[in-house]
């Protein structure tokens, strides 16, 4: 199946290179365009709907690959792929409609819940057991916990990718890094079905990035960001559940960049007494721009952060297989410290809200005062 995965990657990449320019023309033809405003960094009308190119390249390449691997798939694998395709199609459709007609947040939210429910109830895909760090036995989850947990995860991650889609190539690149991390882990753990999905999806994203990296010729729009978020939700949690990742923390590390940006956005708006869903210019890419980094530099910095967390996820998961639970503890501590320090340095919570940096400054002042008194 590895060779089929490699061929699938090449086919998806080629299809994305061919289809994306056609999607661009189609977006202009139907009026699916992004007009500049005070919150956006681009200065000219740009075609949206680029996610349609990613989706079509992925689906066509996957459908071409399936006949060659059908005998290697279990019933569970088949259900997972069906849920992936049907749920993903629902997400792309609602995203494409939003790219054209600017749907309300409530309509999109309901549609995302509907797609998650199709996955859970239509194909019986849910998180029915977990293994918490420092506990070497699996803990079963009752359906009243597992079902809402799975739906919450799918909807939450789907929207997290959408929220970071603010610079050319940002959401696509961060998603590619996260999917690449999942690919590495799936290969290490021997799950070729997940590896196949990751390879094909990576090919589609990289092909699209040729047109989306700064200066972008097309935006992925909600059709792309919501679809990639849905794919990450499925692969990072449900896929790993199948390949027995021993820690619930692993998928959180993999997508730490979009999740943390979403978390700090909620905290920031709460601190500033603004509606939680109110848009603002306080996201990570906005803050890096205010610090003087160029468009391209900001994107590359966030790529680097995402790669760092991807490496942490691989280390943590690999160590857990050898019952090295202390590594999980160290990784969690490092991740939390870096996230908090980074958020305060760039001003993700607010320009003056810096509790940890202020604490470190006070401790240093006390230490210096103690040194001088001696």
ABEGO torsion letter per residue (X at the ends): XAAAAAAAAAAAAAAAAAAAAAAAAAAAAAGBBBBBBAABABABBBBBGAAAAAAAAAAAAAAAAAAAAAAABBAAAAAAAAAAAAAAAAAAAAAAAAAAAGBBAAAAAAAAAAAAAAAAAAAGBBBABBBBBGBABBBBBBAAAAAAAAAAAAAAAAAAAAAABABBGAAAAAAAAAAAAAAAAAAAAGBAAAAAAAAAAAAAAAAAAAAABOBBABBAEAAAAAAAAAAAAAAAAAAAAAAGBABAAAAAAAAAAAAAAAAAAAAAAAAAGBBAABBBAABAAAAAAAAGBBAAAAAAAAAAAAAAAAAAAAAAAAAAAAGBAAAAAAAAAAAAAAAAAAAAAAGAAEAABBAAAAAAAAAAAAAAAAAAAX
